Amino acid sequence: MSAMANVVVGLVALVHVYILVLEMFLWDTPTGLRVFGQTKEAAAASKVLAANQGLYNGFLAVGLMWGLSLGADGTDVKVFFLACVLVAGVYGALTASRRILFVQAIPAAIGLALVLLS
């Protein structure tokens, strides 16, 4: 169970690295526009906010990687950062896009359950 938990935590971390790249570097590119369903004008107006948001996603990814690097001693760190991802995902699903529930919140909830059960 512990190995499966760590795989899911790693996948959640990778998703957040991907989100960081999208929000910080690709926000106003064709890829970013397509992923976030925005116009060039809307993306240009919100580029700085998106970069800030991307940075926070990067902190979540680093926290999860830190928890993984600690091995068995990283359980509390993984629980904390997965809970942060879960809360952010639920909030994002309620306020921005329902898709965030499936991309962030549900994987974090699965990871959190697996970590707590291992």
C-alpha positions in Angstrom: 0.0 0.0 0.0 2.9 2.4 0.8 4.4 2.0 -2.7 1.0 2.7 -4.3 0.6 5.8 -2.0 3.9 7.1 -3.1 3.1 6.6 -6.8 -0.1 8.6 -6.4 1.7 11.3 -4.4 4.4 11.5 -7.2 1.7 11.7 -9.9 0.0 14.5 -8.0 3.3 16.3 -7.7 3.9 15.9 -11.5 0.5 17.3 -12.3 1.3 20.4 -10.2 4.7 20.8 -12.0 2.7 20.7 -15.3 0.2 23.3 -14.0 3.2 25.5 -12.9 4.6 25.3 -16.5 1.2 26.1 -18.0 0.4 29.0 -15.7 3.9 30.5 -15.5 5.2 30.0 -19.0 2.5 28.9 -21.4 -0.5 31.0 -20.2 -0.8 33.1 -23.3 0.5 30.6 -25.9 -1.8 28.5 -28.0 -1.4 25.6 -25.6 -2.3 27.7 -22.5 -5.2 29.3 -24.3 -6.6 25.9 -25.3 -6.1 24.3 -21.8 -7.7 27.2 -20.0 -10.2 28.1 -22.6 -9.2 31.7 -22.8 -8.9 34.4 -25.4 -5.6 36.1 -26.1 -7.0 39.3 -24.6 -8.1 37.6 -21.4 -4.8 35.7 -21.1 -2.8 38.9 -21.6 -4.8 40.7 -18.9 -4.4 37.9 -16.4 -0.8 36.8 -17.2 0.8 38.1 -14.0 -2.0 36.6 -11.8 -1.6 33.2 -13.6 2.2 33.3 -13.0 1.6 33.9 -9.3 -0.9 31.0 -9.3 1.6 28.8 -11.0 4.2 29.6 -8.4 1.9 28.3 -5.7 1.3 25.1 -7.6 5.0 24.7 -7.7 5.2 25.0 -4.0 2.7 22.3 -3.7 4.7 20.0 -6.0 7.9 20.7 -4.1 6.2 20.0 -0.8 5.0 16.6 -2.1 8.4 15.8 -3.5 9.9 16.7 -0.1 7.5 14.4 1.6 8.5 11.6 -0.8 12.2 12.2 -0.2 11.8 11.7 3.5 10.6 8.1 3.1 8.6 6.8 6.0 9.4 10.0 8.0 7.6 12.1 5.3 4.0 10.9 6.1 3.0 14.1 7.9 4.5 16.3 5.1 2.6 14.3 2.5 -0.6 14.5 4.4 -0.2 18.3 4.8 0.5 19.0 1.2 -2.1 16.6 -0.1 -4.7 18.3 2.1 -3.6 21.6 0.7 -4.0 20.3 -2.9 -7.4 18.8 -1.9 -8.7 22.1 -0.5 -7.3 24.1 -3.4 -8.9 21.6 -5.9 -12.3 21.8 -4.2 -12.2 25.6 -4.1 -11.1 25.7 -7.7 -13.9 23.3 -8.8 -16.5 25.5 -7.0 -15.2 28.8 -8.2 -13.4 28.4 -11.5 -13.9 25.1 -13.4 -15.5 21.8 -12.4 -12.7 20.0 -14.2 -10.3 21.0 -11.4 -12.2 18.5 -9.2 -11.0 15.7 -11.4 -7.5 17.0 -12.1 -6.6 18.1 -8.6 -9.0 17.3 -5.9 -9.9 13.6 -6.5 -6.3 12.5 -7.1 -5.2 14.4 -3.9 -8.1 12.7 -2.0 -7.0 9.3 -3.3 -3.4 10.0 -2.4 -4.4 11.2 1.0 -6.4 8.1 1.7 -3.6 5.8 0.5 -1.0 7.7 2.6 -3.2 7.5 5.7 -3.9 3.8 5.2 -0.3 2.9 4.7 
